[in-house]
Each structure stands twice: as structure tokens, then as C-alpha cells.
Amino acid sequence: MRLEDLYQNFMQLPAEEQELFVRRYREKRARDLEAEPIKKRGRSKGTSSSSRAKLSPDEKALLKSLGLTLKELRALAGTS
């Protein structure tokens, strides 16, 4: 089924039906604008405390001496 088959061609409708269509559309649009919009919960910009690694100062120093970042360490741990 094609999109053209789903709806009647507005320009081919009689004037009374065009007026009725516009009136219904305006009423529906007014109701939609009066309604409270539904807020979508987005992802938080920061990382959660559970996903954030807690490294001691010794572990941080070890990573620095090895020249690794936490991201690289996680990638290495994921490959094994």
C-alpha cells in the first residue's frame, strides 16, 4: 500500500469536507498544545558512581608508571 492510498487528496475534496478537515485538525492541535508535554528522561552526563572505578593512590601511580590509562586497562581486561 502506498502513502497516496492511505489518505484522500485534500485538494480533491469538496469545499465542505476541506473545511471540516481543517476544523478537526485545528481542534486536535489545540488539544495537543494544551496538554502537558511528556518529558523524556535522558542519559546523565556524568558517569554513575557504580561504573566509575575507585583507584587508590598506589594503583594510580602504578598505572602512570606503566604508561596506561584506565580506559586502556579496561580494554585489556575485556580482551582476556
Order of alpha helices (4+ residues) and beta strands (2+ residues): alpha-alpha-alpha-alpha
